Amino acid sequence: MNVLYEDNHLLVVEKPVNIPVQADASGDVDLLTLAKAYIKEKYAKPGEVYLGLVHRLDRPVGGVLVFARTSKAAARLSAAFSGHRGVTKRYCALVSGTPRAEEKLEGCILRDERTGDARLVPSGTPGAKPAALSYRLAGQKDGLSLLDIDLFTGRHHQIRVQLAGNNTPIWGDQRYNPAAKPGQQIALWAYSLTLEHPTRKEKMTFTSLPQGGAWAPFADTLSRLSGGVRVVYEDADILVADKPRGMAVARADGGTDTLEERLAALYGDVRPVHRLDVATAGLVLFARNAAAEAALLDAIRSRTIGKFYRCTVRGVPAPREATAQAWLVKDAARAHVEVFDAPRPGAKEILTHYRVLSEDGASSECEVELLTGRTHQIRAHMAHLGHPLLGDDHYGDRAWNRAMRASSLSLTAARLTLRFPQGSYLARLDGKTICLN
């Protein structure tokens, strides 16, 4: 048994695949029994050893699992897991099909107590429970896609059922993937668990990565995934990372967890050369040395690096493509900006090019190019034009966001185009485009 962490209150282990967490009708050895035997032998415990089971993993799935070593810890952890308070469970999976770069899956799951299977059913079905997860595409090789999954609820076979229902079934899933072959091991792994220590109240994160088999081609990507980072492009001079929503880019922006810190832990010296808002996801450029940093900053100042975003807005902008001009005033104390149609003291010009990609009457998906780079420019400018971004309560339409059940800002930095003059340290990258799938 691979023990990841232990103290007087917790025992965190790596659950092997194809072993039940607790005893079942199969009579096979179970992890709880093995863990109790480990505690009993290591600490010479007399009598029955106490270990509290506070969450589970499916039998064929491996990864991080925590036991409570005291009844007090068990009660607190059980409440945290059942109420999803301070607990973050992340999984990785290899799937077939064509997953999006980022997606949230919601639905209702009904368990068949007779067969042990689960299935997606319409809302309101008796006995069904709501289920939600989100995923980000982390890499693609050999016809498979590696997904980084956030689990928001803990339903029976939830990830397996929801991904199969999304036409992206998990490789090797004998129950829910008709293409799975006998003997294949399901490519689903609980790679990260974050929780609050039951007595010290400290946030703790434990990680474990799958190895070998179908996972082998993704070894490098998985090692970065454990740091919570997806690197889209890298060479000796620059990195382009896919920033998750809710994370600051740089140490200088504040916060205890930033993209810069995560990349530095994996790569050493990294230097952010531009920013994204905390609520915005997508591509961020980092330099890996002083010469590359100078070349990137020169290109940004001369506006030769194209930054393109995807967003969903209310309504349909008219015309369907335009370069909008306005003037922006920043109120740093309120973390707010205001946009005006004419110049005024203290205002800076903003230029925003948008193009409608698709629309359904009520909303549109747009590609937006930043021709200037001001604070909250896309959000404030599109709202000023009468087309606020979905999920933007700060500048947008809160009632519409609620009606659309938008839980996050619909804004992603999706593409970068690099232009460098002859003689630049990064001239070899002139004309390169880097984009999300």
ZIBELWO-V249826 format. One record per residue. N is the residue number from 1. RES is the residue in three letters. NEAR is the number of other ideal C-beta (glycine too) atoms within 10 Angstrom. Layout:
# ZIBELWO-V249826
N,RES,NEAR / N,RES,NEAR
This chain:
# ZIBELWO-V249826
1,MET,12 / 2,ASN,10 / 3,VAL,12 / 4,LEU,16 / 5,TYR,12 / 6,GLU,17 / 7,ASP,12 / 8,ASN,8 / 9,HIS,17 / 10,LEU,22 / 11,LEU,22 / 12,VAL,19 / 13,VAL,22 / 14,GLU,21 / 15,LYS,25 / 16,PRO,12 / 17,VAL,17 / 18,ASN,12 / 19,ILE,15 / 20,PRO,21 / 21,VAL,19 / 22,GLN,10 / 23,ALA,13 / 24,ASP,10 / 25,ALA,6 / 26,SER,9 / 27,GLY,8 / 28,ASP,11 / 29,VAL,12 / 30,ASP,17 / 31,LEU,24 / 32,LEU,18 / 33,THR,14 / 34,LEU,14 / 35,ALA,23 / 36,LYS,18 / 37,ALA,13 / 38,TYR,17 / 39,ILE,17 / 40,LYS,14 / 41,GLU,10 / 42,LYS,10 / 43,TYR,9 / 44,ALA,7 / 45,LYS,12 / 46,PRO,6 / 47,GLY,6 / 48,GLU,8 / 49,VAL,16 / 50,TYR,14 / 51,LEU,19 / 52,GLY,19 / 53,LEU,17 / 54,VAL,23 / 55,HIS,19 / 56,ARG,17 / 57,LEU,21 / 58,ASP,20 / 59,ARG,17 / 60,PRO,17 / 61,VAL,26 / 62,GLY,23 / 63,GLY,25 / 64,VAL,24 / 65,LEU,25 / 66,VAL,22 / 67,PHE,24 / 68,ALA,21 / 69,ARG,20 / 70,THR,16 / 71,SER,10 / 72,LYS,13 / 73,ALA,22 / 74,ALA,19 / 75,ALA,14 / 76,ARG,22 / 77,LEU,25 / 78,SER,16 / 79,ALA,12 / 80,ALA,17 / 81,PHE,18 / 82,SER,12 / 83,GLY,9 / 84,HIS,13 / 85,ARG,11 / 86,GLY,14 / 87,VAL,19 / 88,THR,14 / 89,LYS,23 / 90,ARG,21 / 91,TYR,23 / 92,CYS,25 / 93,ALA,28 / 94,LEU,26 / 95,VAL,25 / 96,SER,17 / 97,GLY,13 / 98,THR,11 / 99,PRO,21 / 100,ARG,12 / 101,ALA,18 / 102,GLU,20 / 103,GLU,14 / 104,LYS,13 / 105,LEU,20 / 106,GLU,15 / 107,GLY,19 / 108,CYS,17 / 109,ILE,22 / 110,LEU,19 / 111,ARG,17 / 112,ASP,11 / 113,GLU,9 / 114,ARG,6 / 115,THR,8 / 116,GLY,10 / 117,ASP,15 / 118,ALA,22 / 119,ARG,16 / 120,LEU,17 / 121,VAL,15 / 122,PRO,9 / 123,SER,9 / 124,GLY,7 / 125,THR,13 / 126,PRO,6 / 127,GLY,11 / 128,ALA,19 / 129,LYS,16 / 130,PRO,12 / 131,ALA,23 / 132,ALA,16 / 133,LEU,23 / 134,SER,18 / 135,TYR,28 / 136,ARG,21 / 137,LEU,21 / 138,ALA,23 / 139,GLY,21 / 140,GLN,15 / 141,LYS,12 / 142,ASP,8 / 143,GLY,9 / 144,LEU,20 / 145,SER,21 / 146,LEU,24 / 147,LEU,26 / 148,ASP,25 / 149,ILE,24 / 150,ASP,16 / 151,LEU,21 / 152,PHE,17 / 153,THR,14 / 154,GLY,16 / 155,ARG,21 / 156,HIS,18 / 157,HIS,20 / 158,GLN,23 / 159,ILE,26 / 160,ARG,23 / 161,VAL,25 / 162,GLN,25 / 163,LEU,26 / 164,ALA,21 / 165,GLY,15 / 166,ASN,18 / 167,ASN,11 / 168,THR,22 / 169,PRO,22 / 170,ILE,23 / 171,TRP,23 / 172,GLY,19 / 173,ASP,27 / 174,GLN,14 / 175,ARG,18 / 176,TYR,20 / 177,ASN,21 / 178,PRO,8 / 179,ALA,10 / 180,ALA,19 / 181,LYS,9 / 182,PRO,5 / 183,GLY,7 / 184,GLN,15 / 185,GLN,20 / 186,ILE,25 / 187,ALA,24 / 188,LEU,28 / 189,TRP,26 / 190,ALA,26 / 191,TYR,24 / 192,SER,23 / 193,LEU,22 / 194,THR,15 / 195,LEU,24 / 196,GLU,16 / 197,HIS,16 / 198,PRO,21 / 199,THR,14 / 200,ARG,10 / 201,LYS,9 / 202,GLU,8 / 203,LYS,13 / 204,MET,14 / 205,THR,14 / 206,PHE,20 / 207,THR,18 / 208,SER,21 / 209,LEU,17 / 210,PRO,25 / 211,GLN,11 / 212,GLY,8 / 213,GLY,14 / 214,ALA,16 / 215,TRP,20 / 216,ALA,11 / 217,PRO,15 / 218,PHE,23 / 219,ALA,12 / 220,ASP,10 / 221,THR,19 / 222,LEU,21 / 223,SER,12 / 224,ARG,19 / 225,LEU,24 / 226,SER,16 / 227,GLY,17 / 228,GLY,18 / 229,VAL,24 / 230,ARG,21 / 231,VAL,20 / 232,VAL,18 / 233,TYR,16 / 234,GLU,15 / 235,ASP,12 / 236,ALA,7 / 237,ASP,18 / 238,ILE,24 / 239,LEU,22 / 240,VAL,21 / 241,ALA,26 / 242,ASP,24 / 243,LYS,24 / 244,PRO,17 / 245,ARG,19 / 246,GLY,13 / 247,MET,22 / 248,ALA,21 / 249,VAL,24 / 250,ALA,19 / 251,ARG,13 / 252,ALA,10 / 253,ASP,15 / 254,GLY,9 / 255,GLY,13 / 256,THR,7 / 257,ASP,12 / 258,THR,20 / 259,LEU,25 / 260,GLU,20 / 261,GLU,17 / 262,ARG,19 / 263,LEU,25 / 264,ALA,16 / 265,ALA,12 / 266,LEU,16 / 267,TYR,17 / 268,GLY,8 / 269,ASP,12 / 270,VAL,22 / 271,ARG,20 / 272,PRO,24 / 273,VAL,20 / 274,HIS,19 / 275,ARG,17 / 276,LEU,22 / 277,ASP,20 / 278,VAL,17 / 279,ALA,19 / 280,THR,25 / 281,ALA,27 / 282,GLY,26 / 283,LEU,23 / 284,VAL,25 / 285,LEU,25 / 286,PHE,27 / 287,ALA,22 / 288,ARG,19 / 289,ASN,14 / 290,ALA,11 / 291,ALA,13 / 292,ALA,22 / 293,GLU,21 / 294,ALA,15 / 295,ALA,22 / 296,LEU,26 / 297,LEU,14 / 298,ASP,16 / 299,ALA,21 / 300,ILE,15 / 301,ARG,9 / 302,SER,11 / 303,ARG,14 / 304,THR,15 / 305,ILE,20 / 306,GLY,15 / 307,LYS,22 / 308,PHE,20 / 309,TYR,23 / 310,ARG,20 / 311,CYS,25 / 312,THR,19 / 313,VAL,27 / 314,ARG,21 / 315,GLY,16 / 316,VAL,16 / 317,PRO,20 / 318,ALA,10 / 319,PRO,8 / 320,ARG,13 / 321,GLU,11 / 322,ALA,14 / 323,THR,10 / 324,ALA,18 / 325,GLN,13 / 326,ALA,21 / 327,TRP,17 / 328,LEU,21 / 329,VAL,16 / 330,LYS,17 / 331,ASP,10 / 332,ALA,8 / 333,ALA,6 / 334,ARG,8 / 335,ALA,10 / 336,HIS,14 / 337,VAL,23 / 338,GLU,15 / 339,VAL,23 / 340,PHE,13 / 341,ASP,10 / 342,ALA,7 / 343,PRO,11 / 344,ARG,10 / 345,PRO,5 / 346,GLY,9 / 347,ALA,17 / 348,LYS,15 / 349,GLU,12 / 350,ILE,24 / 351,LEU,16 / 352,THR,24 / 353,HIS,15 / 354,TYR,25 / 355,ARG,15 / 356,VAL,18 / 357,LEU,11 / 358,SER,10 / 359,GLU,16 / 360,ASP,8 / 361,GLY,7 / 362,ALA,11 / 363,SER,18 / 364,SER,22 / 365,GLU,15 / 366,CYS,25 / 367,GLU,16 / 368,VAL,24 / 369,GLU,17 / 370,LEU,21 / 371,LEU,17 / 372,THR,14 / 373,GLY,13 / 374,ARG,21 / 375,THR,17 / 376,HIS,20 / 377,GLN,22 / 378,ILE,26 / 379,ARG,24 / 380,ALA,27 / 381,HIS,25 / 382,MET,26 / 383,ALA,20 / 384,HIS,20 / 385,LEU,18 / 386,GLY,11 / 387,HIS,23 / 388,PRO,24 / 389,LEU,28 / 390,LEU,21 / 391,GLY,21 / 392,ASP,27 / 393,ASP,13 / 394,HIS,17 / 395,TYR,19 / 396,GLY,23 / 397,ASP,18 / 398,ARG,12 / 399,ALA,8 / 400,TRP,17 / 401,ASN,21 / 402,ARG,10 / 403,ALA,10 / 404,MET,16 / 405,ARG,9 / 406,ALA,18 / 407,SER,12 / 408,SER,17 / 409,LEU,24 / 410,SER,22 / 411,LEU,26 / 412,THR,21 / 413,ALA,26 / 414,ALA,21 / 415,ARG,18 / 416,LEU,22 / 417,THR,15 / 418,LEU,21 / 419,ARG,17 / 420,PHE,21 / 421,PRO,13 / 422,GLN,6 / 423,GLY,6 / 424,SER,18 / 425,TYR,18 / 426,LEU,22 / 427,ALA,12 / 428,ARG,11 / 429,LEU,20 / 430,ASP,14 / 431,GLY,9 / 432,LYS,14 / 433,THR,10 / 434,ILE,16 / 435,CYS,16 / 436,LEU,21 / 437,ASN,14
